[in-house]
């Protein structure tokens, strides 16, 4: 029956069109979701970059103050040498060796500033008050910056392990973020704080 | 530095978080920083000049009690306007995981965000359900602060990641220099807290009181705080009721004088505490402290070195410890001395410097990244890995 076929064609056509529209809508929605996720990931990566920059700055500050104190003549020669060695090594360390070198510096600082008397001796000399305060601030801020960095790394890793990110390669070429692990315990005499 | 602080709870209602934010803002302003606080408040409440109202908080049932929260379209718009007008270097959000201003600010803010987690609530069902929505907002937080080791543990368990511990601050000298009041002195036990809230522990203290009075009939219990006084003494034998004095709500000055005067401060709280600022205040004022052995309290009291602990909810243990302390002036003097020395680390000079350290660590990093990395070209295509370089 030709009449019926002629009437059926527009209906079939409309069905196809609406199916197509739905497919397009779904694709756009998926695309938007993926784009949003990519934006989220991007933000996490830049958060890691910022946290890493802050951590680098704090580590460098700590090593500089330690080196300054080591060369100032305030400390006894043995302590000066130990501290200078560790601070120098921390500043010069290559990337793969950095965590070990910074941990060594933490240990050296703990060895030198293990007692309150040593800190008081530093504070007693002219300009020593400032140096001691800067060092106390640096040994306090390194663990802070490291925690913020590793927190960002954990958040990014959690998202990057997700299926949608792996399948659609949303992370692009960004390297898989690594935590910065080191011994950052502050010398007791410099950090009289609860917790942390 | 331009600092924006977000307070999730109503400014009209006194509470630990609100006081903390008020003192923090005062401290930062004294140091010369530019501070603006966004807080829910009724329109007719007088506000300090640095507080911006985010509108009235709506009481809604949440997490087992009625909480006054801000949410919805209008609040979100106010948050966005505040963020836009403020151009802050750093935004400090308190309680970002509660469905109020904190979460809205976290959602809308762009720059470096610092967040303080005050409570150590077990993860609520609402939070589990909202987790996929919450996570992207919480991911923006660059630095997390927990108010105690206990709060940090709960945070790590529930949300993963890590946080630094910075305790709540107290103006130690304000309490240390307060004038004792004669009528509150002489064999007195002090309690401050809401009377009708069982978790503040007044019922435990009331249960212990007959035992204490049996041995030391001259002892008086002074209670400062709101609530139904009749109901509080209901369980107490009628002849002992005169040994309990209710002072109602006290002003900050009277609170300091109160803590300076009492012979023993008792904190019988039974749970739900993540810090215990009142213990720090009591120690600042030189009051010997006897507290229940909650995790948070044990930490504030240096595991019992700066104040004594008794087994939580155990009225007999409370009575025994209180009697021993009241009968031993030497031990109380020792606790006073230890408490006063211990409490220095909670002074705003220390706590404020730590919080500023966090701000500076976060903004340092952000500035470094902004400087050496202009907007990357490519946008979506680059993110999808479709651009070859």
Interface residues (C-beta under 8 A of the other chain):
Chain A: X34 X35 X38 X39 X40 X41 X42 X43 X44 X46 X47 X49 X50 X51 X52 X53 X54 X55 X57 X58 X137 X140 X141 X143 X144 X145 X147 X148 X150 X151 X152 X154 X155 X158 X159 X168 X169 X170 X171 X172 X173 X192 X193 X194 X195 X196
Chain B: X112 X136 X139 X140 X142 X143 X144 X148 X149 X152 X160 X161 X162 X163 X164 X165 X166 X167 X299 X300 X302 X345 X350 X354 X357 X358 X360 X361 X362 X364 X365 X366 X368 X369 X373 X380 X382 X383 X384 X385 X389
